[in-house]
Amino acid sequence: MSTPNIFTFATSELSQDAFLCWFLSWAKTEYLDKDQSLHSCAIGFIKEIFKKHHIEPPENIERIEITRQDKNIDVLCVINNTYAIIIEDKTNTKDHSNQLERYYKEIESRNFKPKNILPIYYKTEDQGEYSKIEKAGYKPFLRNETIQVLNKYQGDNNILIDYRNHLSTISQKVCSYKSLPINEWSWHSWVGFYLELQQLLGSGEWSYVANPNGGFLGYWWHWQGDKNCEQYLQLEQDQLCFKIWVRDDEDRINLRSFWHRQIINNRRDSNLLLLEKPSRFGNGKFMTVCKHKGDYRVSNDQGVIDMHQTVNRLKEAQNILSSVQISA
């Protein structure tokens, strides 16, 4: 029987900041004899950070200074008075307000050489894309990478074990789409499904989309068009939508009607998709012009998703949209 896990309740980023500071502290030489495996594990975490930045770690880590919320930097770890590890810690939230750039400039102003600044974007939940993160010079350190580091610990420290189990539980939930019937999917199931779609389709971003009905987890990809109007595909969880973006407000109605007709009238014969008009047309910059009737996901006899057939259906949607663009 499992015991209560503190991290089931301590889910805030501040709680995770505290864990990271605690964990990094174990890399200090004075704690080597207290728990050799935990010390080695913490050193391994630091080395992985250096590896992400393609920097050779110092042969000996003689001094470690760890601070939390220094100029709003979640965790700052200075190694041997030379290397500054910036950790921006995120659970369910994302970066905002140019905070990543501001933190980097703050550390740079303290006379650290740019080559010795190692910014890390530490994420325990999943995120739809990391291009902006990487453009700011930060390296994503994701949940499964942390689990790999923590799995090297062979001791019995309950804090580390609880945290490792907490992360493993999240990963199990994210993988649940592979075994749960599609009508029993949770939020994490959708996340796992979208993550695999990014690999199988080779493109796409996903994120939460707010609306008056409570919002949904959306996935969008296969953009085409021009500066006045772009067309793309979007999954609104169990709905597959053909969407457009319109630059000028006065063109919305005409372009909405045009692209609806183009897709409905000029689509290729398809036994995989049945397209229909949405229950009502919107009138915003982003509008649904057609959608697949019913759930686009294909399931097996147990109600579990058939990824191969589902992806084939989504690729058919790509083909339809591409062929319409050619004929427009």
Order of alpha helices (4+ residues) and beta strands (2+ residues): alpha-alpha-alpha-beta-beta-beta-alpha-beta-alpha-beta-alpha-alpha-alpha-beta-beta-beta-beta-alpha-beta-beta-alpha
